[in-house]
Amino acid sequence: MKNIIGLLFLLVSFFSLISCNKDNDEELIEEKQYEFSSIMWALQEGDGEDLFEIKTPEQVFRNTGNTTKEIVINSSENVEESSQFFIDENILPYLPEEEITIAFPDVFELLSSEYKYFIGGRKAPFKNEKTHLPPDRTITETISLAPSCELRNSSTFTMKKIKATYRIRFVEKEGIDSYEKEGKWEGVFIVFESSQTVINEIK
């Protein structure tokens, strides 16, 4: 009987030790802090470039005064460029607290089936949501509008949507551990604008 009790005691102690070690390992993993190291880009299945058009609302300007009025038309302020990373939800809890900004490939011709780095250029936050970006270039036009005249301007923007695959690498702060993850990215950008301006006399 004493032997059986002793054996049971040893088994309970053994499993308790295993449980403690497992908890400690999980705590160590959770305590690790990682930082962004590098990112590479490539074209994989489902990636590519698509073109589409956006028509902006008509802009109307009226000069009811007695002198010529300078009208500045900036249709691009009504068009949004954007960047969106699709991030594996399993790595979200381990991302660094500080915001990461990533250089992205806004020129489709630079991408290929082989992973490569992109240095410099435009950047966007590494977020699992769409980020609106300021236009890469501002398209403005200044027109002199005579008295008692009305100006109507309408614009059509040709846009491009780029879909690509990224491979991002994080390294442990003050450690040797690291991990890599792949995900999808989508960017929308202005290609060019075509506009039509009509000036009529106010009757």
C-alpha positions as CSV (number, residue, x, y, z in Angstrom):
1,M,0.0,0.0,0.0
2,K,2.8,2.4,0.9
3,N,4.5,1.6,-2.5
4,I,1.3,2.4,-4.4
5,I,0.9,5.7,-2.5
6,G,4.5,6.5,-3.2
7,L,4.2,5.8,-6.9
8,L,1.1,7.9,-7.1
9,F,2.9,10.8,-5.4
10,L,5.8,10.5,-7.9
11,L,3.4,10.5,-10.9
12,V,1.5,13.6,-9.6
13,S,4.8,15.4,-9.1
14,F,6.1,14.4,-12.6
15,F,3.0,15.7,-14.4
16,S,3.0,18.9,-12.3
17,L,6.6,19.5,-13.3
18,I,5.7,19.0,-17.0
19,S,2.8,21.4,-16.7
20,C,5.0,24.0,-15.0
21,N,7.6,23.7,-17.8
22,K,4.9,24.1,-20.4
23,D,3.5,27.2,-18.8
24,N,7.0,28.7,-18.5
25,D,7.7,28.0,-22.2
26,E,4.5,29.7,-23.2
27,E,5.4,32.7,-21.0
28,L,8.8,32.9,-22.6
29,I,7.3,32.9,-26.1
30,E,4.8,35.6,-25.2
31,E,7.5,37.7,-23.6
32,K,9.6,37.8,-26.7
33,Q,9.7,41.1,-28.5
34,Y,10.2,41.3,-32.3
35,E,11.2,44.1,-34.6
36,F,10.9,44.5,-38.4
37,S,13.9,43.3,-40.3
38,S,13.1,43.2,-44.1
39,I,10.4,42.7,-46.7
40,M,10.5,41.2,-50.2
41,W,8.0,41.3,-53.0
42,A,6.9,39.0,-55.8
43,L,4.0,38.1,-58.1
44,Q,2.2,34.9,-57.2
45,E,-1.1,33.3,-58.0
46,G,-3.9,35.9,-58.0
47,D,-1.5,38.9,-58.3
48,G,-1.5,41.3,-61.2
49,E,-2.5,44.8,-62.3
50,D,-6.0,46.1,-63.3
51,L,-6.9,49.4,-64.8
52,F,-10.2,51.2,-64.1
53,E,-11.7,54.7,-64.3
54,I,-13.1,57.1,-61.7
55,K,-15.3,60.1,-62.7
56,T,-15.2,63.0,-60.3
57,P,-18.2,65.2,-59.6
58,E,-18.5,68.2,-61.9
59,Q,-17.0,71.4,-60.5
60,V,-18.8,74.7,-61.2
61,F,-17.3,78.1,-60.8
62,R,-19.1,81.4,-61.4
63,N,-17.7,84.9,-61.7
64,T,-20.4,87.4,-60.9
65,G,-18.0,90.2,-60.4
66,N,-16.7,92.9,-62.6
67,T,-13.1,91.7,-62.9
68,T,-11.3,88.6,-64.2
69,K,-11.1,85.9,-61.6
70,E,-8.3,83.2,-61.4
71,I,-9.8,79.8,-61.0
72,V,-7.6,77.0,-59.6
73,I,-8.9,73.5,-60.5
74,N,-7.5,70.5,-58.5
75,S,-9.5,67.5,-59.4
76,S,-7.1,65.0,-57.8
77,E,-8.1,66.1,-54.3
78,N,-11.3,64.1,-54.9
79,V,-9.4,60.9,-55.8
80,E,-7.9,58.7,-53.1
81,E,-4.8,56.5,-53.5
82,S,-4.5,53.7,-51.0
83,S,-2.4,50.8,-49.6
84,Q,-3.7,47.7,-47.8
85,F,-1.7,44.8,-46.3
86,F,-3.5,41.5,-45.6
87,I,-1.8,40.2,-42.5
88,D,-2.0,36.7,-41.0
89,E,-4.1,37.1,-37.8
90,N,-1.8,34.7,-36.0
91,I,1.1,37.1,-36.1
92,L,-0.8,40.2,-35.2
93,P,-0.3,39.8,-31.4
94,Y,3.5,39.6,-32.0
95,L,3.9,42.7,-34.1
96,P,6.0,45.5,-32.6
97,E,4.1,48.2,-30.8
98,E,5.7,50.9,-32.8
99,E,4.3,51.6,-36.2
100,I,6.1,50.0,-39.2
101,T,6.2,51.8,-42.5
102,I,6.9,49.7,-45.6
103,A,8.2,50.7,-49.0
104,F,5.8,49.3,-51.5
105,P,6.0,48.7,-55.3
106,D,3.8,51.2,-57.0
107,V,5.3,50.3,-60.4
108,F,4.0,47.0,-61.6
109,E,6.7,46.4,-64.1
110,L,9.3,46.1,-61.3
111,L,7.6,43.0,-60.0
112,S,8.3,39.4,-61.1
113,S,7.8,35.8,-59.9
114,E,11.1,36.1,-58.0
115,Y,11.2,37.8,-54.6
116,K,13.1,41.0,-54.5
117,Y,13.7,44.0,-52.2
118,F,12.4,47.5,-52.9
119,I,14.4,50.3,-51.3
120,G,13.1,53.9,-51.0
121,G,10.1,55.2,-52.8
122,R,6.7,55.7,-51.2
123,K,5.8,54.0,-47.9
124,A,2.7,53.0,-46.1
125,P,2.0,51.6,-42.6
126,F,2.0,47.9,-42.2
127,K,-1.6,47.6,-41.1
128,N,-4.4,45.1,-41.6
129,E,-6.6,47.8,-43.0
130,K,-6.8,50.2,-45.9
131,T,-4.6,53.3,-45.6
132,H,-5.4,56.4,-47.6
133,L,-2.3,58.0,-49.1
134,P,-1.8,61.5,-50.3
135,P,-1.5,61.6,-54.1
136,D,2.0,61.1,-55.5
137,R,1.5,64.2,-57.6
138,T,-1.0,67.1,-57.4
139,I,-2.7,67.9,-60.7
140,T,-3.8,71.6,-60.8
141,E,-4.8,74.0,-63.6
142,T,-5.3,77.7,-63.4
143,I,-7.8,79.4,-65.7
144,S,-8.7,83.1,-66.0
145,L,-12.5,83.4,-65.8
146,A,-13.9,86.6,-67.3
147,P,-16.7,88.5,-65.6
148,S,-20.3,87.2,-65.9
149,C,-19.0,83.8,-67.0
150,E,-19.4,80.3,-65.6
151,L,-16.8,77.5,-65.8
152,R,-17.7,73.8,-65.6
153,N,-15.0,71.2,-65.2
154,S,-15.3,67.4,-65.3
155,S,-12.5,64.9,-64.9
156,T,-12.0,61.2,-65.5
157,F,-9.0,59.5,-63.8
158,T,-7.5,56.2,-65.0
159,M,-6.5,54.2,-61.9
160,K,-4.4,51.1,-61.5
161,K,-4.9,48.4,-58.8
162,I,-1.7,46.4,-58.1
163,K,-1.9,43.1,-56.2
164,A,1.3,41.5,-55.0
165,T,2.7,39.0,-52.5
166,Y,5.1,40.0,-49.7
167,R,7.4,38.0,-47.5
168,I,8.1,39.9,-44.3
169,R,10.8,39.0,-41.7
170,F,10.9,39.8,-38.0
171,V,13.8,39.3,-35.7
172,E,13.8,39.0,-31.9
173,K,15.0,42.0,-30.0
174,E,18.2,41.1,-28.1
175,G,17.9,37.5,-29.3
176,I,18.5,35.1,-32.2
177,D,15.0,34.0,-33.0
178,S,13.2,35.2,-36.2
179,Y,10.2,34.3,-38.3
180,E,8.9,35.0,-41.8
181,K,5.4,35.3,-43.0
182,E,3.8,35.8,-46.4
183,G,0.7,37.8,-47.2
184,K,-1.1,39.8,-49.9
185,W,-0.9,43.5,-50.5
186,E,-3.1,45.8,-52.7
187,G,-2.4,49.3,-53.8
188,V,-4.5,51.8,-55.8
189,F,-2.9,54.7,-57.7
190,I,-3.5,57.4,-60.2
191,V,-2.2,56.7,-63.7
192,F,-3.4,59.9,-65.5
193,E,-6.3,62.3,-65.8
194,S,-8.4,63.5,-68.7
195,S,-10.5,66.6,-68.1
196,Q,-13.0,68.7,-70.0
197,T,-13.6,72.4,-69.3
198,V,-16.5,74.4,-70.6
199,I,-17.0,78.2,-70.2
200,N,-20.3,79.9,-70.8
201,E,-21.6,83.4,-70.3
202,I,-24.0,83.8,-67.4
203,K,-27.4,84.9,-68.8
